[in-house]
Amino acid sequence: MKKLSSILVAILFVFTSFAADREHTLKIYNWADYIDMTNVLDKFPAWYKEQTGEEVQVIYQTFDINESMLTEIEIGKEDYDVVCPSEYIIERMLRNNLLLKIDKNYGDLPDYTKLVSPFAQNIFQQMAPKGSDINVADYAVGYMGGTTGILYNPTYVNADDIRSLGGLLNPKFAGRVFMKDAFRDVYSVVVLYVYREEIARGEVTREDLVGNVTDERIARVEKFLTDMKDNIAGWEVDFGKEEMTKGKTWMNLSWSGDAQWAIDEAAEVGVTLNYLVPEEGSNVWFDGWVIPKYAKNTKAASYFINYLCMPENAILNMEEIGYVSVIASPEVLEWANDEETYEETVDLSYYFGDSAVAVHANPVLYADRAVIERCALMHDCGDQTEAMLAMWNRVKGDNLSSTMVIIIVVIVLAIVLFAVIQTVNRRRQRAIHTKKTNRR
């Protein structure tokens, strides 16, 4: 159904693009299922007219891979007005001069981008290319964020067994773990585990490990993943969470928003799922809104970014898509604080300020300060991208468990045996035919 919807959107996009009045058209490129279509997106044109007196038509298109979106802009020079890439792509777009400044002069309208959490603002500033004095807030405004951790089924997995990422190497989990088919995300988690002793001795920081990719670090991550191959049930980007809700596998390296979706869906069918961030650390990730270099309607794009930062819209989007907005206004904090649902509290002072030291919030979505302090921002691999991809291809290509090898061998032998039998039968039939011919 999602594929059909994407095809229909693409067809609509092609036809409408020809007739679009670009001065009054806003072309948005976003992840699938990543906005409240009815209560937020569809209401933007009317809101924009109220603020500016101008009409605007929205052309909305979705992508499922950061790199494909970037290629369309960098190589194809597509004129999207506003797009929503992940942190490492924002970093790359800044480095390659592919972004325009966001015009935050909204007249009498407040600049709602100022409501972005200082924590998120500091994280975004880390996306500035090394050696530059770029103020990232001029070019990118945060949207949603979260952590990467382990979604697990407590019926089969004890949390104590996987508090350390090394628990995933346990032979009792053979064929029971889904891994993300996203080499940067996996690398950023594994590298913190394989260098855990160096971190403990103060010889290296998590930020350095995640931010600076070296051949040695790639090799150590590759060894961990190779050692884990018998336990890996498959590589996925989206379907793993659904498999977890059905109880078909025990663990899934997961993004926090996907983990919460799976937890909620599983509960409806009587399956319990939990989520944790490994004790060695993980990556904290963010997506944000930017205006690409070839945009044609930067005014509407700037207003759209501001519109999404309005607290009421941030809440509507969170309720719809299940991720955490970067907006840290009192209204959002009140929404997040739910004493009836969550008995224990989390320290969210890093996100909302001193008034949020003990908040009854969802710990999967709103990570406690102690969790965040052992996480680091994932960066673009830069010159090491090719080496990372080569490692990734080796790991995935070598990901045949002993069970799978046996199955493949059996299938191959069966095919060979079938071919031999068929050959023998054909020869026998020819021999019979020859005898009959000779008799004539």
Secondary structure as a PSIPRED ss2 file (coil, helix, strand):
# PSIPRED VFORMAT (PSIPRED V4.0)

   1 M C   1.000  0.000  0.000
   2 K H   0.000  1.000  0.000
   3 K H   0.000  1.000  0.000
   4 L H   0.000  1.000  0.000
   5 S H   0.000  1.000  0.000
   6 S H   0.000  1.000  0.000
   7 I H   0.000  1.000  0.000
   8 L H   0.000  1.000  0.000
   9 V H   0.000  1.000  0.000
  10 A H   0.000  1.000  0.000
  11 I H   0.000  1.000  0.000
  12 L H   0.000  1.000  0.000
  13 F H   0.000  1.000  0.000
  14 V H   0.000  1.000  0.000
  15 F H   0.000  1.000  0.000
  16 T H   0.000  1.000  0.000
  17 S H   0.000  1.000  0.000
  18 F H   0.000  1.000  0.000
  19 A H   0.000  1.000  0.000
  20 A C   1.000  0.000  0.000
  21 D C   1.000  0.000  0.000
  22 R H   0.000  1.000  0.000
  23 E H   0.000  1.000  0.000
  24 H H   0.000  1.000  0.000
  25 T E   0.000  0.000  1.000
  26 L E   0.000  0.000  1.000
  27 K E   0.000  0.000  1.000
  28 I E   0.000  0.000  1.000
  29 Y E   0.000  0.000  1.000
  30 N E   0.000  0.000  1.000
  31 W E   0.000  0.000  1.000
  32 A C   1.000  0.000  0.000
  33 D C   1.000  0.000  0.000
  34 Y C   1.000  0.000  0.000
  35 I C   1.000  0.000  0.000
  36 D C   1.000  0.000  0.000
  37 M H   0.000  1.000  0.000
  38 T H   0.000  1.000  0.000
  39 N H   0.000  1.000  0.000
  40 V H   0.000  1.000  0.000
  41 L H   0.000  1.000  0.000
  42 D C   1.000  0.000  0.000
  43 K C   1.000  0.000  0.000
  44 F H   0.000  1.000  0.000
  45 P H   0.000  1.000  0.000
  46 A H   0.000  1.000  0.000
  47 W H   0.000  1.000  0.000
  48 Y H   0.000  1.000  0.000
  49 K H   0.000  1.000  0.000
  50 E H   0.000  1.000  0.000
  51 Q H   0.000  1.000  0.000
  52 T H   0.000  1.000  0.000
  53 G C   1.000  0.000  0.000
  54 E C   1.000  0.000  0.000
  55 E C   1.000  0.000  0.000
  56 V C   1.000  0.000  0.000
  57 Q E   0.000  0.000  1.000
  58 V E   0.000  0.000  1.000
  59 I E   0.000  0.000  1.000
  60 Y E   0.000  0.000  1.000
  61 Q E   0.000  0.000  1.000
  62 T E   0.000  0.000  1.000
  63 F E   0.000  0.000  1.000
  64 D C   1.000  0.000  0.000
  65 I C   1.000  0.000  0.000
  66 N H   0.000  1.000  0.000
  67 E H   0.000  1.000  0.000
  68 S H   0.000  1.000  0.000
  69 M H   0.000  1.000  0.000
  70 L H   0.000  1.000  0.000
  71 T H   0.000  1.000  0.000
  72 E H   0.000  1.000  0.000
  73 I H   0.000  1.000  0.000
  74 E H   0.000  1.000  0.000
  75 I C   1.000  0.000  0.000
  76 G C   1.000  0.000  0.000
  77 K C   1.000  0.000  0.000
  78 E C   1.000  0.000  0.000
  79 D C   1.000  0.000  0.000
  80 Y C   1.000  0.000  0.000
  81 D C   1.000  0.000  0.000
  82 V E   0.000  0.000  1.000
  83 V E   0.000  0.000  1.000
  84 C C   1.000  0.000  0.000
  85 P C   1.000  0.000  0.000
  86 S E   0.000  0.000  1.000
  87 E H   0.000  1.000  0.000
  88 Y H   0.000  1.000  0.000
  89 I H   0.000  1.000  0.000
  90 I H   0.000  1.000  0.000
  91 E H   0.000  1.000  0.000
  92 R H   0.000  1.000  0.000
  93 M H   0.000  1.000  0.000
  94 L H   0.000  1.000  0.000
  95 R H   0.000  1.000  0.000
  96 N C   1.000  0.000  0.000
  97 N C   1.000  0.000  0.000
  98 L C   1.000  0.000  0.000
  99 L E   0.000  0.000  1.000
 100 L E   0.000  0.000  1.000
 101 K C   1.000  0.000  0.000
 102 I C   1.000  0.000  0.000
 103 D C   1.000  0.000  0.000
 104 K C   1.000  0.000  0.000
 105 N C   1.000  0.000  0.000
 106 Y C   1.000  0.000  0.000
 107 G C   1.000  0.000  0.000
 108 D C   1.000  0.000  0.000
 109 L C   1.000  0.000  0.000
 110 P C   1.000  0.000  0.000
 111 D C   1.000  0.000  0.000
 112 Y H   0.000  1.000  0.000
 113 T H   0.000  1.000  0.000
 114 K H   0.000  1.000  0.000
 115 L H   0.000  1.000  0.000
 116 V E   0.000  0.000  1.000
 117 S C   1.000  0.000  0.000
 118 P H   0.000  1.000  0.000
 119 F H   0.000  1.000  0.000
 120 A H   0.000  1.000  0.000
 121 Q H   0.000  1.000  0.000
 122 N H   0.000  1.000  0.000
 123 I H   0.000  1.000  0.000
 124 F H   0.000  1.000  0.000
 125 Q H   0.000  1.000  0.000
 126 Q C   1.000  0.000  0.000
 127 M C   1.000  0.000  0.000
 128 A C   1.000  0.000  0.000
 129 P C   1.000  0.000  0.000
 130 K C   1.000  0.000  0.000
 131 G C   1.000  0.000  0.000
 132 S C   1.000  0.000  0.000
 133 D C   1.000  0.000  0.000
 134 I C   1.000  0.000  0.000
 135 N C   1.000  0.000  0.000
 136 V H   0.000  1.000  0.000
 137 A H   0.000  1.000  0.000
 138 D H   0.000  1.000  0.000
 139 Y C   1.000  0.000  0.000
 140 A E   0.000  0.000  1.000
 141 V E   0.000  0.000  1.000
 142 G E   0.000  0.000  1.000
 143 Y E   0.000  0.000  1.000
 144 M E   0.000  0.000  1.000
 145 G E   0.000  0.000  1.000
 146 G E   0.000  0.000  1.000
 147 T E   0.000  0.000  1.000
 148 T E   0.000  0.000  1.000
 149 G E   0.000  0.000  1.000
 150 I E   0.000  0.000  1.000
 151 L E   0.000  0.000  1.000
 152 Y E   0.000  0.000  1.000
 153 N C   1.000  0.000  0.000
 154 P C   1.000  0.000  0.000
 155 T C   1.000  0.000  0.000
 156 Y C   1.000  0.000  0.000
 157 V C   1.000  0.000  0.000
 158 N C   1.000  0.000  0.000
 159 A H   0.000  1.000  0.000
 160 D H   0.000  1.000  0.000
 161 D H   0.000  1.000  0.000
 162 I H   0.000  1.000  0.000
 163 R C   1.000  0.000  0.000
 164 S C   1.000  0.000  0.000
 165 L H   0.000  1.000  0.000
 166 G H   0.000  1.000  0.000
 167 G H   0.000  1.000  0.000
 168 L H   0.000  1.000  0.000
 169 L H   0.000  1.000  0.000
 170 N C   1.000  0.000  0.000
 171 P H   0.000  1.000  0.000
 172 K H   0.000  1.000  0.000
 173 F H   0.000  1.000  0.000
 174 A C   1.000  0.000  0.000
 175 G C   1.000  0.000  0.000
 176 R C   1.000  0.000  0.000
 177 V E   0.000  0.000  1.000
 178 F E   0.000  0.000  1.000
 179 M E   0.000  0.000  1.000
 180 K E   0.000  0.000  1.000
 181 D C   1.000  0.000  0.000
 182 A C   1.000  0.000  0.000
 183 F H   0.000  1.000  0.000
 184 R H   0.000  1.000  0.000
 185 D H   0.000  1.000  0.000
 186 V H   0.000  1.000  0.000
 187 Y H   0.000  1.000  0.000
 188 S H   0.000  1.000  0.000
 189 V H   0.000  1.000  0.000
 190 V H   0.000  1.000  0.000
 191 V H   0.000  1.000  0.000
 192 L H   0.000  1.000  0.000
 193 Y H   0.000  1.000  0.000
 194 V H   0.000  1.000  0.000
 195 Y C   1.000  0.000  0.000
 196 R H   0.000  1.000  0.000
 197 E H   0.000  1.000  0.000
 198 E H   0.000  1.000  0.000
 199 I H   0.000  1.000  0.000
 200 A H   0.000  1.000  0.000
 201 R C   1.000  0.000  0.000
 202 G C   1.000  0.000  0.000
 203 E C   1.000  0.000  0.000
 204 V C   1.000  0.000  0.000
 205 T C   1.000  0.000  0.000
 206 R H   0.000  1.000  0.000
 207 E H   0.000  1.000  0.000
 208 D H   0.000  1.000  0.000
 209 L H   0.000  1.000  0.000
 210 V H   0.000  1.000  0.000
 211 G H   0.000  1.000  0.000
 212 N C   1.000  0.000  0.000
 213 V C   1.000  0.000  0.000
 214 T C   1.000  0.000  0.000
 215 D H   0.000  1.000  0.000
 216 E H   0.000  1.000  0.000
 217 R H   0.000  1.000  0.000
 218 I H   0.000  1.000  0.000
 219 A H   0.000  1.000  0.000
 220 R H   0.000  1.000  0.000
 221 V H   0.000  1.000  0.000
 222 E H   0.000  1.000  0.000
 223 K H   0.000  1.000  0.000
 224 F H   0.000  1.000  0.000
 225 L H   0.000  1.000  0.000
 226 T H   0.000  1.000  0.000
 227 D H   0.000  1.000  0.000
 228 M C   1.000  0.000  0.000
 229 K H   0.000  1.000  0.000
 230 D H   0.000  1.000  0.000
 231 N H   0.000  1.000  0.000
 232 I E   0.000  0.000  1.000
 233 A E   0.000  0.000  1.000
 234 G E   0.000  0.000  1.000
 235 W E   0.000  0.000  1.000
 236 E E   0.000  0.000  1.000
 237 V C   1.000  0.000  0.000
 238 D C   1.000  0.000  0.000
 239 F C   1.000  0.000  0.000
 240 G H   0.000  1.000  0.000
 241 K H   0.000  1.000  0.000
 242 E H   0.000  1.000  0.000
 243 E H   0.000  1.000  0.000
 244 M H   0.000  1.000  0.000
 245 T H   0.000  1.000  0.000
 246 K C   1.000  0.000  0.000
 247 G C   1.000  0.000  0.000
 248 K C   1.000  0.000  0.000
 249 T C   1.000  0.000  0.000
 250 W C   1.000  0.000  0.000
 251 M E   0.000  0.000  1.000
 252 N E   0.000  0.000  1.000
 253 L E   0.000  0.000  1.000
 254 S E   0.000  0.000  1.000
 255 W E   0.000  0.000  1.000
 256 S H   0.000  1.000  0.000
 257 G H   0.000  1.000  0.000
 258 D H   0.000  1.000  0.000
 259 A H   0.000  1.000  0.000
 260 Q H   0.000  1.000  0.000
 261 W H   0.000  1.000  0.000
 262 A H   0.000  1.000  0.000
 263 I H   0.000  1.000  0.000
 264 D H   0.000  1.000  0.000
 265 E H   0.000  1.000  0.000
 266 A H   0.000  1.000  0.000
 267 A H   0.000  1.000  0.000
 268 E H   0.000  1.000  0.000
 269 V C   1.000  0.000  0.000
 270 G C   1.000  0.000  0.000
 271 V C   1.000  0.000  0.000
 272 T C   1.000  0.000  0.000
 273 L C   1.000  0.000  0.000
 274 N E   0.000  0.000  1.000
 275 Y E   0.000  0.000  1.000
 276 L E   0.000  0.000  1.000
 277 V C   1.000  0.000  0.000
 278 P C   1.000  0.000  0.000
 279 E C   1.000  0.000  0.000
 280 E C   1.000  0.000  0.000
 281 G C   1.000  0.000  0.000
 282 S E   0.000  0.000  1.000
 283 N E   0.000  0.000  1.000
 284 V E   0.000  0.000  1.000
 285 W E   0.000  0.000  1.000
 286 F E   0.000  0.000  1.000
 287 D E   0.000  0.000  1.000
 288 G E   0.000  0.000  1.000
 289 W E   0.000  0.000  1.000
 290 V E   0.000  0.000  1.000
 291 I E   0.000  0.000  1.000
 292 P E   0.000  0.000  1.000
 293 K C   1.000  0.000  0.000
 294 Y C   1.000  0.000  0.000
 295 A C   1.000  0.000  0.000
 296 K C   1.000  0.000  0.000
 297 N C   1.000  0.000  0.000
 298 T H   0.000  1.000  0.000
 299 K H   0.000  1.000  0.000
 300 A H   0.000  1.000  0.000
 301 A H   0.000  1.000  0.000
 302 S H   0.000  1.000  0.000
 303 Y H   0.000  1.000  0.000
 304 F H   0.000  1.000  0.000
 305 I H   0.000  1.000  0.000
 306 N H   0.000  1.000  0.000
 307 Y H   0.000  1.000  0.000
 308 L H   0.000  1.000  0.000
 309 C C   1.000  0.000  0.000
 310 M C   1.000  0.000  0.000
 311 P H   0.000  1.000  0.000
 312 E H   0.000  1.000  0.000
 313 N H   0.000  1.000  0.000
 314 A H   0.000  1.000  0.000
 315 I H   0.000  1.000  0.000
 316 L H   0.000  1.000  0.000
 317 N H   0.000  1.000  0.000
 318 M H   0.000  1.000  0.000
 319 E H   0.000  1.000  0.000
 320 E H   0.000  1.000  0.000
 321 I H   0.000  1.000  0.000
 322 G C   1.000  0.000  0.000
 323 Y C   1.000  0.000  0.000
 324 V E   0.000  0.000  1.000
 325 S E   0.000  0.000  1.000
 326 V C   1.000  0.000  0.000
 327 I E   0.000  0.000  1.000
 328 A C   1.000  0.000  0.000
 329 S C   1.000  0.000  0.000
 330 P H   0.000  1.000  0.000
 331 E H   0.000  1.000  0.000
 332 V H   0.000  1.000  0.000
 333 L H   0.000  1.000  0.000
 334 E H   0.000  1.000  0.000
 335 W H   0.000  1.000  0.000
 336 A H   0.000  1.000  0.000
 337 N C   1.000  0.000  0.000
 338 D C   1.000  0.000  0.000
 339 E C   1.000  0.000  0.000
 340 E C   1.000  0.000  0.000
 341 T C   1.000  0.000  0.000
 342 Y C   1.000  0.000  0.000
 343 E C   1.000  0.000  0.000
 344 E C   1.000  0.000  0.000
 345 T C   1.000  0.000  0.000
 346 V E   0.000  0.000  1.000
 347 D C   1.000  0.000  0.000
 348 L C   1.000  0.000  0.000
 349 S H   0.000  1.000  0.000
 350 Y H   0.000  1.000  0.000
 351 Y H   0.000  1.000  0.000
 352 F H   0.000  1.000  0.000
 353 G C   1.000  0.000  0.000
 354 D H   0.000  1.000  0.000
 355 S H   0.000  1.000  0.000
 356 A H   0.000  1.000  0.000
 357 V C   1.000  0.000  0.000
 358 A C   1.000  0.000  0.000
 359 V E   0.000  0.000  1.000
 360 H C   1.000  0.000  0.000
 361 A C   1.000  0.000  0.000
 362 N C   1.000  0.000  0.000
 363 P C   1.000  0.000  0.000
 364 V C   1.000  0.000  0.000
 365 L C   1.000  0.000  0.000
 366 Y C   1.000  0.000  0.000
 367 A C   1.000  0.000  0.000
 368 D C   1.000  0.000  0.000
 369 R H   0.000  1.000  0.000
 370 A H   0.000  1.000  0.000
 371 V H   0.000  1.000  0.000
 372 I H   0.000  1.000  0.000
 373 E C   1.000  0.000  0.000
 374 R C   1.000  0.000  0.000
 375 C E   0.000  0.000  1.000
 376 A E   0.000  0.000  1.000
 377 L E   0.000  0.000  1.000
 378 M C   1.000  0.000  0.000
 379 H C   1.000  0.000  0.000
 380 D C   1.000  0.000  0.000
 381 C C   1.000  0.000  0.000
 382 G H   0.000  1.000  0.000
 383 D H   0.000  1.000  0.000
 384 Q H   0.000  1.000  0.000
 385 T H   0.000  1.000  0.000
 386 E H   0.000  1.000  0.000
 387 A H   0.000  1.000  0.000
 388 M H   0.000  1.000  0.000
 389 L H   0.000  1.000  0.000
 390 A H   0.000  1.000  0.000
 391 M H   0.000  1.000  0.000
 392 W H   0.000  1.000  0.000
 393 N H   0.000  1.000  0.000
 394 R H   0.000  1.000  0.000
 395 V H   0.000  1.000  0.000
 396 K H   0.000  1.000  0.000
 397 G H   0.000  1.000  0.000
 398 D C   1.000  0.000  0.000
 399 N C   1.000  0.000  0.000
 400 L C   1.000  0.000  0.000
 401 S C   1.000  0.000  0.000
 402 S H   0.000  1.000  0.000
 403 T H   0.000  1.000  0.000
 404 M H   0.000  1.000  0.000
 405 V H   0.000  1.000  0.000
 406 I H   0.000  1.000  0.000
 407 I H   0.000  1.000  0.000
 408 I H   0.000  1.000  0.000
 409 V H   0.000  1.000  0.000
 410 V H   0.000  1.000  0.000
 411 I H   0.000  1.000  0.000
 412 V H   0.000  1.000  0.000
 413 L H   0.000  1.000  0.000
 414 A H   0.000  1.000  0.000
 415 I H   0.000  1.000  0.000
 416 V H   0.000  1.000  0.000
 417 L H   0.000  1.000  0.000
 418 F H   0.000  1.000  0.000
 419 A H   0.000  1.000  0.000
 420 V H   0.000  1.000  0.000
 421 I H   0.000  1.000  0.000
 422 Q H   0.000  1.000  0.000
 423 T H   0.000  1.000  0.000
 424 V H   0.000  1.000  0.000
 425 N H   0.000  1.000  0.000
 426 R H   0.000  1.000  0.000
 427 R H   0.000  1.000  0.000
 428 R H   0.000  1.000  0.000
 429 Q H   0.000  1.000  0.000
 430 R H   0.000  1.000  0.000
 431 A H   0.000  1.000  0.000
 432 I H   0.000  1.000  0.000
 433 H H   0.000  1.000  0.000
 434 T H   0.000  1.000  0.000
 435 K H   0.000  1.000  0.000
 436 K H   0.000  1.000  0.000
 437 T H   0.000  1.000  0.000
 438 N H   0.000  1.000  0.000
 439 R H   0.000  1.000  0.000
 440 R C   1.000  0.000  0.000
